[in-house]
Amino acid sequence: MSRPSAPPDEQRIAQARRAFFEAGRTPVGQVPPAILQSWRRCLGLGLAANARPAIEPIDAPRLRTLREQHEQLWRLARAEVEMLAADAANTGSIVILTDAEGWILDAEGNAEFLDKAGRVALMPGACWNEARVGTNAIGTAIADARAVEVRGAEHYAAPHRILNCSAAPVFDPFGRMVGVLDISGDAMVAPMHALGLAQLAVANIEHRYFDEGITDADLLRVHANPALLGSAREGLLAFRNGRLVAANRAGLALFGLERADLGRASYEAMFDGALSRLRDDGVLQDRSGRLLHGHVDGPTRSRRARAASPITVSASGSGTEAGAPLFDAKLEAELGRACRVLDAGIPVLVLGETGTGKEVFSRELHRRSARAGKPFVAVNCAALPEGLIEAELFGYESGAFTGARKDGSIGLLRQADGGILFLDEIGDMPLALQPRLLRVLQDRELSPLGGGKPVKLDFALVCATHRRLEDAVAEGRFRADLYYRISHHLVELAPLREQPGREGLVHSLWQRIGQGRRLSDEAVERLARYAWPGNLRQLVASLRTLAALSEPGSLIGADALPAYLQARMDTPAVVAPPASAPLDSMTRAAMRAAVEACDGNVARAARQLGISRSTLYRQLGRDPRQRH
């Protein structure tokens, strides 16, 4: 429910209260309908309007137990609570997370207002269910199952008129309410955009629930606008045996469905076409004729296990695989300098486009460093669900997370003790987690989630990203102090299209991959001339495919190359653009050429490029009217 940001007229609300509570009249039009309905419910329960509700917060052990019971909600909401709390601290307000009964699990924000809120027991361990304390944003959002604002004297209990509150309920994928996120502040201050901020945060929290797993179901990630795929605005729809069993708000809204339709709506009634088309082409038509873009996460027993896959822990690195860069003189020099820097305790930041070999370079750096033989812990910050990054990095105490070990987890920072922590795609680390990582890098100690004694740390740090972190800092998406902490020594890996002597590189890689097969001169020339937007990873994947599709000892000609290497080889879109062209323009030009060579089939082009469809959509910003 949205309303103008101006505070409610105190005299109007006072008149409405007198009419309702003293004269027994219905002040229609003087207060919002949701407030009036709530007043009626509370009056029917016999609650006193002018007395302070008897709210007795539970003690610390019981609060700890309560938090453990709602560990998943607490964990998935933590990043949003911290993000909002940082702003709330500057605006004199607080952010509150409750369970579905109204028990407050966390409250963070402005210290002065936290004290003021404590006078009316708006604090962790207190219950703000409407049946206990009367009309309030938390309790009324639970009762109405929708977002609500309650300002000043609109609160049922007169002592609560000091508050302006905006709350939105949180639902799990199966349509069950699991909690409420609330932003509360002083009634004398207009709550600018508070309800919208709460709703946006809740959308992000609900989106993360799907990363926890929908057992034995096909999870569709769709939207009419491909640019929104991967964001909290994408529609998430899980089907089991052709029946819709789970969905987020955006998914339901795409089809005009309600949560009550979960378990009832069928795939056949919603979509015109087999699910395989979305898998193959990245597009599907609904029954109204609308084209939706997206992809499918196939059935799995535990999607949570997949979430852990972006983490690898190994004893040492290796640079011998086919996808490893061939360390020429320039790269050898870069490795030597980076090794000296790392051994001196200075972080190294590796920059480069997707597929340039940033992790392989970092593993080779580990192998040559003084910490060789010690753990190499690699974490892909972009692939991990936001709600898991903090737990995986910092560890947690016993019982902190659903499905976690009873004795807790020491976390990846401690697993890297004595060795190297590699944070891949650090530019995608959630903003709310960046201050904590910065503190760890400064103090070289951490405290596990859920409590526990601080632990001293000893690890070397290597970070990598394909993003321009300076731009992210300027746009407020990456903390400047963290950037300066990790960027003392930069290593930039050139994209494949800018590397000289690519024919020699093709020959060297083919010696590793071809197993006695031969490439014709024309095939080598075409392989060397292509722009390779997916860089070394894409080239290696292409060579492996050629080897797999040919007979041992055979000569592979240009006619055996993929379609995107055979078509339009003489056009500027395929041949690498001049070095003076902007980096992003060169990448997009090569990607467009691959899509054209695949006759507009984005799914096939993405496979041939060695990148995901979502990356291809994002880079090209494809017009939804184009064929996929």
C-alpha positions in Angstrom: 0.0 0.0 0.0 1.6 3.3 -1.1 0.8 6.8 0.1 2.3 10.2 -0.3 5.5 10.7 1.8 4.1 13.6 3.8 3.2 12.8 7.5 -0.5 12.2 8.2 -2.4 15.2 9.4 -2.4 14.8 13.2 -5.7 16.6 13.7 -7.4 14.4 11.1 -6.1 11.2 12.8 -7.0 12.5 16.2 -10.6 13.1 15.0 -10.7 9.6 13.5 -9.5 8.1 16.8 -12.2 10.0 18.8 -14.9 8.9 16.4 -13.8 5.3 16.5 -12.7 4.7 20.0 -15.0 7.2 21.9 -18.1 7.6 19.7 -18.2 4.2 18.2 -18.4 5.6 14.7 -16.6 4.5 11.5 -14.2 7.2 10.3 -14.4 6.3 6.6 -12.0 8.3 4.5 -10.1 9.7 7.5 -7.7 6.8 7.8 -6.6 4.2 5.1 -8.9 1.2 4.8 -6.2 -1.2 6.0 -5.8 0.8 9.2 -9.5 1.0 9.9 -9.8 -2.8 9.3 -7.0 -3.4 11.7 -8.5 -1.2 14.4 -11.7 -3.2 14.1 -9.8 -6.5 14.5 -8.0 -5.2 17.6 -11.2 -3.7 19.1 -12.9 -7.1 18.6 -10.0 -8.7 20.6 -10.6 -6.4 23.5 -7.3 -4.6 23.3 -6.9 -1.3 25.2 -6.2 1.6 22.9 -4.8 4.1 25.4 -2.6 1.7 27.5 0.9 0.6 26.9 0.8 -3.1 25.7 2.5 -5.5 28.1 5.4 -6.6 25.9 8.0 -8.6 27.7 11.0 -9.5 25.5 12.3 -13.1 25.9 15.7 -13.7 27.5 18.9 -14.2 25.5 18.9 -18.0 25.5 15.3 -18.1 24.2 16.1 -15.5 21.6 19.1 -17.5 20.5 16.8 -20.6 20.1 14.3 -18.5 18.2 17.0 -17.3 15.8 18.1 -20.9 15.3 14.6 -21.9 14.4 14.5 -19.3 11.7 18.1 -19.7 10.6 17.4 -19.8 6.9 15.4 -16.5 7.0 18.0 -14.8 9.2 20.8 -15.9 6.8 19.2 -15.0 3.5 18.0 -11.6 4.9 21.3 -10.6 6.5 22.8 -8.9 3.5 19.6 -6.8 3.0 19.3 -5.9 6.7 22.9 -4.7 6.8 22.6 -2.7 3.6 19.4 -1.0 4.8 20.8 -0.5 8.3 23.8 1.5 7.0 21.3 4.0 5.4 19.0 3.8 8.4 21.8 4.9 10.7 22.1 8.1 8.8 18.3 8.8 8.7 17.5 8.2 12.3 15.6 4.9 11.7 16.1 1.2 12.2 15.6 -2.0 10.2 13.8 -4.9 11.8 13.5 -8.6 10.8 10.8 -10.7 12.4 9.5 -14.2 12.0 5.9 -14.9 10.7 4.5 -14.6 14.2 6.0 -11.1 14.7 8.9 -12.1 17.0 11.8 -9.7 16.4 14.9 -11.6 15.4 17.1 -8.6 14.6 17.0 -4.8 14.8 19.8 -2.6 13.5 20.3 1.0 12.5 20.5 4.4 14.3 21.7 3.8 17.8 19.8 6.8 19.2 16.5 5.6 17.7 17.2 2.0 18.8 17.2 3.4 22.4 14.0 5.3 21.8 12.3 2.2 20.2 13.4 0.2 23.2 11.2 2.2 25.4 8.2 0.7 23.7 9.9 -2.7 23.5 10.6 -2.5 19.7 13.7 -4.7 20.1 14.9 -8.3 19.5 13.0 -10.9 21.5 9.8 -8.9 21.6 6.6 -10.0 19.7 4.8 -7.4 17.7 1.9 -9.5 16.5 -1.2 -7.5 15.9 -3.2 -9.6 18.4 -0.7 -8.6 21.2 0.1 -5.0 20.6 -2.6 -3.7 18.2 -2.2 -2.1 14.8 1.4 -1.8 13.8 3.2 -2.3 10.5 4.8 -5.7 11.4 1.6 -7.2 12.9 -0.7 -5.7 10.3 1.5 -6.8 7.4 1.2 -10.4 8.9 -2.5 -10.1 9.3 -3.1 -8.7 5.8 -0.3 -10.7 4.1 0.8 -7.6 2.3 3.0 -4.5 2.6 1.7 -1.8 4.9 2.6 1.6 6.4 1.4 2.7 9.9 2.2 6.3 10.7 2.1 8.0 14.1 -1.3 7.9 15.8 -2.5 5.3 13.2 -1.0 2.8 15.6 -3.8 1.2 17.8 -1.9 1.7 21.1 -1.5 5.4 21.8 2.0 5.1 23.2 3.2 3.8 19.8 2.3 7.1 18.1 6.0 8.0 18.3 6.6 5.6 15.5 6.4 5.6 11.7 6.7 2.1 10.4 6.8 0.4 7.0 6.8 -3.4 6.6 6.6 -6.0 3.9 6.1 -9.8 4.5 8.6 -12.3 3.2 7.3 -15.5 1.5 9.2 -18.7 0.7 9.0 -20.2 -2.8 5.9 -22.3 -1.8 3.8 -19.3 -0.8 4.3 -19.6 3.0 4.9 -16.4 4.9 8.2 -16.8 6.8 8.8 -13.3 8.2 8.6 -9.5 7.9 11.1 -6.8 7.1 10.3 -3.5 8.7 11.8 0.0 8.6 10.8 2.1 11.6 11.6 5.7 12.5 10.5 8.8 14.4 6.9 9.8 13.7 8.1 13.4 13.5 10.2 12.5 10.4 8.5 11.6 7.0 9.4 8.0 6.0 10.9 8.8 2.6 10.6 5.8 0.4 10.8 3.4 3.4 8.0 1.1 2.1 9.5 0.9 -1.3 13.0 0.1 0.1 11.5 -2.6 2.3 9.6 -4.2 -0.6 12.8 -4.1 -2.8 14.8 -5.8 -0.1 12.1 -8.5 0.4 12.2 -9.2 -3.4 15.9 -9.9 -3.1 15.5 -12.1 -0.1 12.7 -14.1 -1.7 14.8 -14.5 -4.9 17.7 -16.1 -2.8 15.3 -18.7 -1.4 15.4 -20.4 -4.9 19.1 -20.8 -4.6 18.5 -23.0 -1.6 16.8 -25.6 -3.7 13.4 -26.8 -5.1 13.7 -30.5 -4.9 12.9 -32.6 -8.0 11.5 -29.7 -10.0 12.3 -27.8 -13.2 13.0 -24.2 -12.3 12.2 -21.7 -15.0 13.9 -18.3 -14.9 12.0 -16.1 -17.3 11.0 -12.6 -18.2 9.8 -10.7 -21.3 12.8 -8.4 -21.0 16.0 -10.5 -21.2 18.0 -7.7 -19.5 16.2 -8.5 -16.2 17.2 -12.2 -16.2 19.5 -12.9 -13.2 17.9 -10.1 -11.2 15.3 -10.2 -8.4 12.8 -9.1 -11.1 13.1 -12.3 -13.1 10.1 -14.6 -12.9 10.9 -17.9 -11.0 8.5 -20.8 -11.7 9.2 -24.3 -10.4 7.2 -27.2 -12.0 7.1 -30.8 -10.8 5.2 -33.3 -12.9 3.8 -30.5 -15.0 2.3 -28.7 -11.9 3.4 -25.3 -10.6 4.7 -26.0 -7.1 6.8 -22.8 -6.3 7.1 -19.3 -7.6 8.3 -15.8 -6.6 6.2 -12.7 -6.8 7.6 -11.7 -10.2 6.8 -15.2 -11.6 3.2 -15.1 -10.3 2.7 -11.5 -11.6 3.8 -12.5 -15.1 0.7 -14.7 -15.3 -1.7 -12.9 -13.0 -1.6 -15.7 -10.5 -1.9 -15.7 -6.7 -0.1 -17.8 -4.2 -3.2 -19.9 -3.8 -2.6 -21.1 -7.4 0.6 -22.9 -6.3 -0.1 -26.6 -6.6 -3.0 -26.0 -8.9 -1.8 -24.2 -12.0 -0.4 -26.4 -14.8 2.5 -25.9 -17.2 0.2 -26.7 -20.1 -2.3 -24.0 -19.1 0.5 -21.4 -18.9 2.8 -22.1 -21.8 2.4 -22.9 -25.5 5.3 -25.2 -26.3 7.5 -27.8 -24.8 10.0 -26.9 -22.0 12.8 -28.1 -24.3 12.4 -25.0 -26.4 13.4 -22.8 -23.4 16.3 -25.1 -22.8 17.5 -25.1 -26.4 16.6 -21.6 -27.7 16.3 -19.5 -24.5 12.8 -18.4 -25.4 9.3 -19.7 -24.8 5.8 -18.5 -25.7 3.0 -18.3 -23.2 -0.7 -19.0 -23.9 -1.3 -15.3 -24.6 1.3 -15.3 -27.4 3.9 -13.4 -25.4 7.6 -14.4 -25.8 9.5 -15.0 -22.6 13.3 -15.2 -22.5 15.2 -17.3 -20.0 16.6 -20.7 -19.1 15.8 -23.8 -17.1 17.6 -25.2 -14.0 16.9 -28.9 -14.3 15.6 -31.2 -11.5 18.0 -31.8 -8.6 17.9 -33.6 -5.3 19.8 -30.8 -3.7 20.3 -27.4 -5.4 22.2 -26.4 -2.2 25.0 -28.8 -3.1 25.2 -27.0 -6.4 25.5 -23.7 -4.6 28.7 -24.9 -3.0 30.3 -25.7 -6.3 31.8 -22.3 -6.8 34.2 -23.1 -4.0 37.3 -25.2 -4.5 40.0 -26.1 -2.0 43.2 -27.6 -3.2 46.8 -28.2 -2.0 48.5 -26.6 -5.0 47.9 -25.1 -8.4 48.8 -26.6 -11.8 49.4 -24.9 -15.1 49.5 -28.0 -17.2 45.9 -28.3 -18.4 44.9 -27.6 -21.9 43.1 -24.4 -20.9 46.2 -22.9 -19.2 47.9 -19.9 -20.7 51.1 -20.6 -22.4 53.5 -18.6 -20.3 55.4 -16.5 -22.8 58.2 -14.1 -21.7 55.8 -11.3 -20.9 53.6 -13.5 -18.8 56.6 -15.1 -17.1 57.7 -11.6 -16.1 54.3 -10.8 -14.7 54.3 -14.0 -12.7 57.7 -13.2 -11.3 56.7 -9.8 -10.2 53.4 -10.9 -8.8 55.1 -13.7 -6.9 57.5 -11.3 -5.2 54.6 -9.0 -4.2 52.5 -11.8 -2.9 55.4 -13.2 -0.8 55.8 -9.8 0.7 52.3 -10.0 2.0 50.8 -7.6 -0.5 47.5 -8.6 -2.3 47.4 -9.1 -6.0 44.5 -8.1 -8.2 44.2 -10.0 -11.6 42.2 -8.2 -14.3 40.9 -9.7 -17.5 37.8 -10.5 -19.5 35.9 -13.8 -19.0 37.9 -16.7 -20.2 41.4 -15.1 -20.2 42.7 -17.5 -17.6 42.6 -15.4 -14.4 42.2 -18.4 -12.1 44.8 -20.5 -13.9 47.3 -17.6 -13.6 46.4 -17.3 -9.9 46.9 -21.1 -9.4 50.3 -20.9 -11.1 51.2 -17.9 -8.9 50.3 -20.1 -5.9 52.5 -22.9 -7.2 55.5 -20.6 -7.5 55.0 -18.7 -4.3 56.4 -19.3 -0.8 53.0 -20.7 0.1 53.1 -23.5 -2.4 51.8 -26.8 -0.9 49.6 -24.9 1.4 45.8 -24.6 0.7 44.6 -22.7 -2.4 41.0 -21.7 -1.6 39.1 -20.4 -4.6 35.7 -18.7 -4.1 33.6 -17.4 -7.1 31.8 -14.4 -5.6 29.5 -14.1 -8.6 28.4 -17.7 -8.6 27.6 -18.0 -4.9 24.2 -16.9 -3.8 24.5 -13.7 -1.8 23.0 -15.3 1.3 25.8 -17.9 1.3 28.9 -15.8 0.8 29.1 -14.5 4.3 28.6 -17.9 5.9 31.1 -19.6 3.5 33.8 -17.0 4.0 33.6 -16.3 7.7 32.2 -19.5 9.1 29.5 -20.0 11.6 28.7 -21.4 15.1 26.8 -24.5 15.9 23.2 -24.6 14.5 23.6 -21.3 12.6 22.2 -22.6 9.2 19.7 -25.1 7.9 21.4 -28.3 6.9 24.7 -27.2 8.3 26.9 -29.4 10.5 26.0 -29.4 14.1 29.5 -28.4 15.1 29.4 -25.4 12.7 32.0 -24.5 10.1 35.3 -22.8 10.4 34.8 -20.9 7.1 37.0 -20.5 4.0 39.1 -17.8 5.4 40.4 -20.2 8.1 40.7 -23.0 5.6 43.1 -20.8 3.7 45.3 -20.5 6.7 48.9 -20.5 5.7 48.0 -20.5 2.0 46.2 -18.4 -0.5 42.6 -17.1 -0.6 41.5 -16.5 -4.2 38.4 -14.3 -4.5 37.3 -14.6 -8.1 34.9 -12.0 -9.5 35.3 -9.9 -6.4 33.6 -7.0 -8.3 30.3 -9.0 -7.7 30.7 -9.3 -4.0 27.5 -7.8 -2.3 28.1 -4.3 -1.0 26.9 -5.2 2.5 29.7 -7.8 2.9 32.5 -5.6 1.7 33.0 -3.7 5.0 33.4 -7.0 6.9 36.0 -8.3 4.4 37.8 -5.0 4.7 38.0 -5.3 8.5 39.3 -8.8 8.2 42.0 -7.7 5.8 43.0 -4.8 8.1 42.9 -6.7 11.4 43.7 -10.2 10.1 41.2 -11.7 12.5 37.5 -12.7 12.3 34.6 -13.7 14.4 32.3 -16.5 13.1 28.7 -15.7 12.5 26.5 -16.4 15.5 29.3 -15.5 18.0 32.5 -17.1 19.0 36.0 -15.9 19.9 38.0 -13.8 17.3 40.4 -16.0 15.4 43.8 -14.8 14.0 44.3 -15.3 10.3 47.3 -15.9 8.1 46.7 -16.0 4.3 47.8 -14.3 1.2 45.1 -12.7 -0.9 44.6 -12.8 -4.7 41.5 -11.3 -6.2 40.3 -11.3 -9.8 37.5 -9.6 -11.8 36.4 -8.8 -15.3 34.8 -5.6 -14.1 36.3 -2.1 -14.1 36.4 -1.6 -10.4 37.2 2.1 -10.7 33.8 2.6 -12.4 32.1 0.5 -9.8 33.6 2.7 -7.1 32.5 5.8 -8.8 28.9 4.4 -9.1 28.8 3.4 -5.5 28.7 -0.4 -6.2 32.2 -1.1 -4.7 33.8 0.4 -1.7 36.7 2.7 -2.4 38.6 1.7 0.7 38.3 -2.0 -0.2 39.5 -1.3 -3.7 42.6 0.5 -2.5 43.3 -2.3 -0.1 43.3 -5.1 -2.8 44.7 -3.2 -5.7 48.3 -2.5 -4.7 49.6 -4.7 -7.5 47.6 -5.1 -10.7 48.1 -7.8 -13.3 46.1 -7.4 -16.5 45.6 -10.4 -18.8 45.1 -9.4 -22.4 42.1 -10.7 -24.3 43.0 -13.3 -26.9 42.2 -11.0 -29.8 44.9 -8.6 -28.7 47.6 -11.2 -28.4 50.2 -11.4 -31.2 51.2 -14.7 -32.9 47.8 -16.4 -32.4 48.7 -19.0 -35.1 51.5 -20.2 -32.8 49.1 -20.3 -29.9 46.6 -22.4 -31.9 49.4 -24.9 -32.9 50.7 -25.1 -29.3 47.2 -25.8 -27.9 46.4 -28.3 -30.6 49.6 -30.3 -29.7 48.0 -30.7 -26.2 44.5 -31.5 -27.5 44.7 -33.0 -31.0 46.2 -36.4 -30.0 47.9 -36.9 -33.4 45.2 -35.2 -35.5 46.3 -32.4 -37.8 44.8 -29.0 -38.7 44.9 -27.7 -42.2 46.6 -24.3 -42.8 43.3 -22.8 -43.7 41.7 -24.1 -40.5 44.6 -22.7 -38.4 44.3 -19.3 -40.2 40.6 -19.1 -39.5 41.1 -20.1 -35.9 43.8 -17.5 -35.5 41.8 -14.7 -37.2 38.6 -15.1 -35.1 38.0 -12.5 -32.4 37.2 -15.1 -29.7 34.9 -13.1 -27.3 35.1 -16.0 -24.9 38.9 -15.8 -25.1 41.2 -18.8 -24.3 38.3 -20.8 -22.7 36.3 -20.6 -25.9 39.2 -21.4 -28.1 40.1 -24.5 -26.0 36.5 -25.6 -26.0 36.4 -25.3 -29.8 39.6 -27.2 -30.3 38.4 -30.0 -28.0 35.1 -30.2 -30.0 37.1 -30.5 -33.2 39.1 -33.4 -31.7 36.1 -35.2 -30.4 34.3 -35.0 -33.8 37.2 -36.3 -35.9 39.0 -39.6 -36.4 42.5 -40.2 -34.9 45.2 -39.3 -37.3 42.9 -37.3 -39.6 43.5 -33.9 -41.3 40.9 -31.4 -40.1 40.0 -28.8 -42.8 38.2 -25.5 -42.6 34.9 -27.2 -43.5 34.9 -29.0 -40.1 35.0 -25.7 -38.2 31.9 -24.4 -36.4 29.5 -22.3 -38.4 30.5 -19.1 -36.7 34.1 -19.6 -38.0 33.0 -20.4 -41.5 30.5 -17.6 -42.1 31.4 -13.9 -42.8 35.1 -14.4 -42.1 35.9 -11.3 -44.1 33.5 -8.9 -42.3 34.7 -6.5 -39.6 32.3 -8.1 -37.1 34.2 -11.4 -37.1 37.8 -10.2 -37.7 39.2 -8.7 -34.6 38.5 -4.9 -34.5 41.4 -2.5 -34.5 43.2 -2.1 -31.2 41.9 1.5 -30.9 38.3 0.3 -30.7 36.8 0.3 -27.2 37.1 -3.0 -25.4 33.4 -3.5 -24.9 32.6 -2.7 -28.5 35.1 -5.4 -29.7 33.5 -8.0 -27.4 30.0 -7.2 -28.5 31.0 -7.2 -32.2 32.4 -10.7 -31.9 29.4 -11.9 -30.0 27.0 -10.5 -32.6 28.9 -12.2 -35.3 28.6 -15.6 -33.4 24.8 -15.1 -33.1 24.5 -14.3 -36.8 26.6 -17.3 -37.7 24.2 -19.4 -35.7 21.3 -18.0 -37.6 20.1 -16.1 -34.5 20.0 -19.0 -32.1 21.3 -17.5 -28.9 21.5 -20.8 -27.0 23.7 -22.3 -29.7 25.9 -19.2 -30.0 26.4 -19.1 -26.2 27.5 -22.8 -26.2 30.0 -22.1 -29.0 31.3 -19.0 -27.3 31.7 -20.9 -24.1 29.6 -18.5 -22.1 26.2 -18.5 -20.6 23.0 -17.2 -22.4 22.5 -14.6 -19.6 26.0 -13.2 -20.2 25.3 -13.1 -24.0 21.9 -11.4 -23.4 23.5 -8.9 -21.0 26.4 -8.0 -23.3 24.3 -7.6 -26.4 21.2 -6.1 -24.8 19.2 -8.0 -27.4 16.0 -6.7 -28.7 13.2 -9.1 -27.5 11.8 -8.9 -31.1 14.9 -10.7 -32.4 14.6 -14.4 -33.0 16.3 -16.6 -30.5 
